[in-house]
Amino acid sequence: MDKPWLKNYQSGVATDIDMNTFQSISEVFARAVGKFSDRPAMANMGKILSYAELDANTRHFASYLQHTLKLPRGSRVAIMMPNLLQYPICVFGILRAGYTVVNVNPLYTPRELEHQLHDADVAAIVIVENFAHVLDQVLARTPLKHVIVTGIGDMLGFPKRALVNFVIRNVKKMVPPYRLTGHIRFLDALSIGSRQAPDPVALGHDDIAFLQYTGGTTGVAKGAMLTHGNIVANMLQAGAWVKPVVREGQEIIITALPLYHIFSLTANLMVFTELGALNVLITNPRDIAGFIKDIKKYPVTSITGVNTLFNALLHHPDFKTIDFSTWRMALGGGMAVQRAVAERWKEVTGVPLIEAYGLTETSPAACMNPLNLSEYNGNIGLPVPSTDIEIRSPDGQPLGFNEPGELFIKGPQVMKGYWRRPDETAKVLGADGFLATGDMAVISEDGFIKLVDRKKDMILVSGFNVYPNEIEDVVASMPRVLEVACIGVPSEKSGEIVKIFVVRKDPALTEKDVLDYCRENLTAYKVPKQVEFRDELPKTNVGKILRRALRDEETARA
């Protein structure tokens, strides 16, 4: 294949990027805050920070880390918080000071938190007080030397700061007791840091910007080393892709996915900051009614999300009351976008739901559909600029068009490797620079890639491959179904059988209704043999349905 995807690039999208444009994320940030200093940068809970204010706060935080904590260059600094104004301040402050960001899921258990802090050898952490009790349980067994604690309302200004923090602590009782001897408050750290300018740090493409923890393609929790070069490359790639649609200094993007997740981190925070956009940070997107109220406050132009988030919005009666006249782009990733959701989204908003694909290991964008796509096409799109792909057979041989195999990716956005895990790195990153994704895909003659499924999620029924994505897509198209997940369960007769878990919109929906519909739309061996109705499905912190958890339940039950 001679990059057949290039012929279908949208007009105005470059086929390659120039890595010499920027040497580091800090250089990109410095350009943005200089160029858009008077523009609004971040909004949260009614408070807006300008690019100039964001710049000043990141300088103060960088100075505190350098001059007060005296962390050596390259130290790992963790952030454990939801989407708050403190998050971009910490990220850009840590990076401009010459350190590496370690994103931590705020919902981690003590065991998970202890593992990650140990594995990354973290020197300092910024943590929201709501989760400080979790750290308190493991602090003595971690390498942490410095703890910085912040309240949810800390950046909202007086008197709102005091009011919000009081309600969260004393009325809603959302801050369990903790001690954390020797910790410092975030606002005090900023105040101390403001007394001295940070030292400039020369950073290059090979410096590690993020240790982004992931189960990856092999299932073991490990830190993907994403360099400044990786993230800069992905910013340039995504920036080139959206260039025909976005306008510098005029975009307003809804950031509902947590910024500690690679999709939101790069797409929303990095790319749209470089564009001089206003990021509207949603702290609790599970509160759909409150989320919609936040959306209504701004003339939104863009939104990113996962299929379950878009589905939840569509099923709330207030969503249709939003003024969509300013909306220009909706980008779905993190999991497969289902046809029923995409078609309903276009019907309600008038804006197509564009599917993209990536991995933590690719910073994350690897493929995207053209933004001038008018209808859902079932593909994950075309490889982004300066990216090559191959579809390979189980024995590693390149396959032709429309032949299913494992998707391999090569480009400047592919990670440096897994932190202190050369064995795990060798499993997925070849000497030729291609990353094994663990995803099964096909490529058409015109270069569009269709994801078939995760290799490990594939179900083998009497020797036939069954892909859960296809089953879920069919069942989700039933008007009376809210959500669905599909797994394989052992069978003496056929090796495996298909089982689905369904969340109903209509309580009267029966197993017979579901199976009859499946028989009309699926080949016999793909039709589920078991249907289980549930009130909800297990999900990750970003709303991605966890098939693995369902498989584990079935194994335990067996």
N, C-alpha and C positions, 0 to 999 in steps of 0.2 A: 504493500500500500504506500502510495506517495502522498500522504497527508490529504486525502480526499475531502476532509472537513473544511479546508481553507476556502474552497469555492463557494461555500455557503455562509461565510462570515457576513455579518451585516455590514452594509456600506459604511465606511468611516472607521472600522475597527482594524487596528494594525495587526499584522500577522506575527510580529515579534516585538519584544520589549528591549529597552536599553538599560541593562543593569547598572550602568555608570551614572544614571540619572540621580540616584541617591546612594550614599554609602551606609546609611543607618536609618532606623525608624526615628531617632532623635532629630536627624537632619530634615526628614519629612515634616515632623511636628514643628520644628523651628520655622520652616517656611510657611506653614499654615497659620501659626499664631501671629507671624509678622504680617502676612497678607490680609488676614481677616480679623485683625485685632478688635475692631468695633462690632463685629458680628456676634450674634448669640451662638454659643458652642454646645452647651449641655443644659437640659431642662429636667427637673425632677421635683415632684410634689409642689409645683407652682413656682419654684425658684429657678432662675436662669443665670448661668455663668457665661460671660463673654469669653472670646478667645484670649483676650488680654488677661482676664481674671484667671482663666485656666492656666495660662502660661506662668503667672506670678505664683499661683499655688503649687504648681509642679516644681518650680525653682526652689520654693521654701522647703518642700518635702525632700528634694534631692540634697539640699544643703544639710538638712537634719541627718540624713543617712550618712553623708560623707563626713561631716565635721563633728557631730555629736556622738553618733554611734560608731563612727570611724570604721565602717565596714570596708574590708579589702575589695579591690576591683574584682568583679566576677562573682561576688557573693550572691546567694539565692535569697530572695525576699518573697515571702508568701502573702497572698491577699485572700481573705476569706470573707466574702460579703456578696449580697445580691446587688442589683443595679441601683446604685446610689451615686451622687455627685463625687463622693470620695473615691470611687473606683478609677475613673480616668485620671484623677490627680495622682493617685498612687502609681498607676501603670506608667504614665509618662515621666513621673518623678523618678521612679526606680530605673527606668531605661536611660534617662539622660544623666543619671549619676554613675552609669557604667555597671549596673547590676542586672541580674537575671530574675524575671518574674516567674513565680510558681503559683499558678491559679489553683485554688482549693474550693471544692464544692462546699457551700455552707451547711449542707444537710448531711455531711459525713458523720458517721459514728465515731466514737473515740478510737476504736481499732483502726479504721480507715485513715483517720487524721494522723495518728501516730505513725503508721506505715509511710505515708507520703512525706511527712516532715523528716523522717529518718532517711528515706530513700534519696531525697533531694538534698539532704544535709543543709537544711534551711537555717539561716542565721537570725532572721527577724521575720515577724508576721504582723500584718495589720488585720484586725478581726473586729467584726461588729459585735457589740456587747451581748446581743441576743444569743450568740453561739459561744461566748467566752467560757461558759461552764463546761463545754465539751473539751476545750483546750486545757482547762483546769485539771481535768482528770488524767491527762497524759503528759503535761508539761515537763515533769521531772524526768521523764524517760525519752525526751527529745533533745536534739542538739540546739534548740532555740536559746539565744542569748538575750533577745530583745522582743518585747511584746507591746504593740501599740493598739489601744482599744478605742473604737469610735461608736457613737450612738447614731441611730438611723437619721435623726434630725440635725446632726451636727453642722451641715453646710447650708442650712435653710435660713440662717440669719436670725437676728433677734426681732420680735419675741417668739417667732414661729418655732425656732430651734428648741427653746425651753418648753414650749407647750407640747410639741410632738414627742420629745423625749420623756416628758412627765407622763403623758397618756400611755405610751408604750411600756414604761417601767411600772407605773403605779395603778393605772386603770385597767389596761389589758393584761397586765402581769406577764409580759412577753420576754422578760429578762430574768432567767433563773439566777440564783445567787452564784457568785464566783469570787475567787480571791486573786489569783495571778499576781503574786508578790512582785513588786518592782515595775509593774507596767506603767506606761505613760498614755495620757489621752491624746488623741489625734490632733485636736485643735492646739494643744500645748506644743506638740511636735512642730506644727506649722509656724507657731509663734516664735519658737526658738530658732527654727530654720530661717526665718525672715531677717535675722540679724546679720547674716553673712551670705554672700553670693556663692552658689555652688561652683566647684572647680569644673572647667570644661573637660570632657573626656572624649578622646578620639576613638570612634568606634568604626568597625568595618564589617563587611559582609559575613565574615566567619565568626564573629562574636555571638554568643548564645543570648537571644532575647527572652525566650520563654522555655520553661520546662512544662510542657502541656501533657498532663497525665491522661492516659487512655488505655482501654483494654486492647486497642489496636487490632491488628489482623490475626493475632495469635491468642488473644484472650487473657494474657497476663498483664496486670496493672503495671505500667511503666511510663517514664517520662520521655516524650518525643522532644528531641533537641531542635527547636526552631530558631534558626539564626536570624540576625538582622537582615541578612541577604534573602533568606526564605520569605520573610514577611514583606520586605520591600518588593520582592518579585511579585508576590501575590497581590499586593496593592496596585502595582503597575499593570498586572494582567487584568484584574477586575476593573481597574480604572479605565483601561482601554476598552473593555467590553461595554461598560455603561456610558461611555463618552457620547454616543449619539442621542442619549436620552436625558442625561443630567445636565444641570447648569451650575457652574461654580458659584458658591456664595448664596444660592437660592433654595437649596434642598432642605426639606424637613423630614427626617426619617424616624419612624417608630421603632424603638429598640426594646422589644419585649423579651426576647430570648436572653438568658443571663450572659453578661459580658465575659464571665469566666469560661464560657464555651467557645471553642475556636471559630465557629460560624459567625456568631455575633461579634466576637472580638475583632476579627479581620474585616468582615463585610461592613459592619456598622461603625465600630469605633475607628478603625484604621483608615479604611477607604473614604468614608464620609467626612472624617476630620480633615483629610488631605484636600477634600473638595470644598471645605468651608461650610459644611452643612450644620444644621441644628439637630442634635441627637436628643430625642425625647425618651428618657430612661423610665421604663415601667418596672417598678420594684416588685409588684405582685401580679403577674399576668393571669394567675388563676382566679382572681377576682374579676370576672369578665365584665360585670356591670361597671365597676370602677375603671377598668381598662378602657372601656368604650367612652366613658366620660372624659378621660384623659385625651383620647384621640380627638374628641370633638373640640378641644380647646385650641387646636392648631390646624392651619391649612396644610395638612400632611401631603407629601409628594411620594413617599416610598415607605415600604414596610417589608421586613423579612420575618420568616417564621418557619415552623414545621407544620406538617399536615394536620396534626391534632389541634394545634393552635388556631389555624384557619377554620377548621371544622367547628371548634367551640364558638368562635366568633359568629359564624354563619347561623348557628343554632340559637343565638340569643336574639330575642325580639327587637332589642334596641339597635342592633347592628345596622339594620336597614335604614335607620333614621340619620345616619352619618351623611354629611355632604361629601361625595366622592369626586366632585368636579376638579379638584386639584391633584388627585392621585395619578401618578404616572408609572409606577413600577411596584410590583409585588413579587418577591423572590422567595421560593420555597426550597429548603434543603434539609439536611440532617436525617431524613428518612424519605421514603418514596411518597411523592404527591399522588394521591388517588384521583382517578378521572372524575368521579362523582363530585369530589370537593372542588377540583379545578373548574369544572363546568358550572357549578353553582356559584363559585366565587366570581367568575366572569359575568354571570347573569345578574348578580346583586350589585357588584361594584363597577362593572363596565371595564375593568382592567384585567388582562390575562394574568393568571398565576404562572409565573415562569419558573421552571424547575432547574435547579443547579445540583451539582454533585461534587463532593470532596471528602477528604479525610483529615483527621488531625495531622497525620503524617505528610499531608500536602498543603498545609498552612491556611485554609483547607481547599480553596477552589481549584478543581482540575477540569471540570466540564460545565458548560452553561448553555442553555438554549438562547438563541438570538432574541433580543428584547423586542424585536418587531413581530414576533410570533403572535398570531391573532387567536389561535386556538390551542388547546392542550394536545400534545402529540405523543405522549407516553414515553418520550425519550429523556435522558438526562442531559442531552445537548451535544455540543461540539467541544473538543479540547480547546482550552483558552490559549491565548498567544504564547509562543515559545514552549509549548507542551507537546510531547509525543506520546502516543499510546500504542499498545499492542494487545491483541486478544490471543492468548496462548492455550494450548492443549495441556492436559495433565503432565505430559512429558516435556513441557517447555517449548514446544514448537509453535511458531506463529500460525494463526489460522486465517482463513479468508473471510470475505464478506458473509454476514448472516450465519456464521458458524459460532455457536455458544462456547465460551471458554472463560478463563480467568482474565480479568482486566489488569494490565500493567501500565504504569504511568512513569514518565520521565520528564523532568523540567527543573528550573531553578527554584521552584517552590517546594521540592521534595526535601524532607527533613535531613539533617546531618546524621541522624541515627538515634537510637534509644540510649538514654543516660545510663552510663556504666553497665550496659547490657550488650556487649559485642555479639554474644550468642543469639540474642533475640533480633538484633539488627541484621545479622547474616541471614536469618530466615526470610526476611522480606525485602532486603535491599541488595541487589546483585552488583557484580563488578561492572556491569554495563550501565549502571545508574538507574535501572528500571525498578520501581517499587511494585511488589506484589500486593494487590489490594485485598485479596480474599473475596472479591465480588465477581459474580458471573455476569457476563455481558455479551452482546453482539454488536457489530458495527455494520451499518448499511453502506451501499455503494456511494451514497452522498455524504458519508462521514458522520452521520448521527449515531450516537451510542445509546443503546437501550439496556438498562440494567435488568438482568433476569432475577437475580437474588444474591444474598450472601451465600458463599460456598458452603459454610457450615450450617446454614438454615435449609438447604435443599433437602427435599424429602424423596426417598427412593421407594416407589410403590411397584412391586413386582418387576423391578428392573427399569421402570420408567421414571425419569426425573420430573418431580413436581416442585414448582417454585411458589412459596407462600405469597409473594407479592401479587401474583396473578389471581390466586384464590381470594385474597383480601380485597383486591380491586373489584372483583365481580360481586362479592357479598356486600361491599360498601355501597355499591350502586343501588341496592334495595332501598326504597324511600323510607322504610320503617326501621332501618338499621342505623345506629349512631356510630359505633366503632366495631372493629373486628380484628382479631389476631388469629394466625394460622400456624400450627406446628405439626410435626410428624410424631406419632407415638408407635411403639413397637407392636408388631403383629406377627403371630406364628405363620399365618397364611401368606402374607404378601411382603414380609419384612418390615414395612411401615404402613400406616394408614394416615389419612389426613384428618386432623381434628381442628375445629374452629371454636373460638370463644367470642361470643357476640354480646354487645351492649345494645339493648333495644331502645328505640325511640317510642315504639308502640308496644305496650305491655301485652297486647293480644297476639303478637307475632309468635308463631309456633315453630318447633323444629321442622315439621313437615313443610311449612311455608318456605323456610330457608333451603331445605334440600330440594324441593321442587324447582325453585329458582336456579339452584346450582346445576341441576340436571339439564335445564334448558340452555345453560350458558357454558358448560364445561364438559370435556370428554369424560367418559365414565370413570377412568382411574383417578381423575383429579377431584371427583365429587367427594366432599367430606363424608366420613363414616360416623363421626361423632360431632355433636353440637352441644356446647355448654353455654348457657346464658349467665351473664354476670352483671353486677351493678356497675363495675368499673374494671379497667385493665391495668396491670402494673406498668408504670412508665418511669423513664429516666427523669432527671431534673429539668430537661428541656422539653419533656412531653413525648419522647420517642417511646413507642410501645416495646416492652421488654419480652420478646419471645423466649429468651433464655430463662427468665423467671418462671414462665409457664411450663417450659420443658422440665425445669427442676421440680416443680410441683408434681408433674406427672410421674417423674422418676421416683419421687418420695412415696407417692400414692401406690405405685406399682410394687 
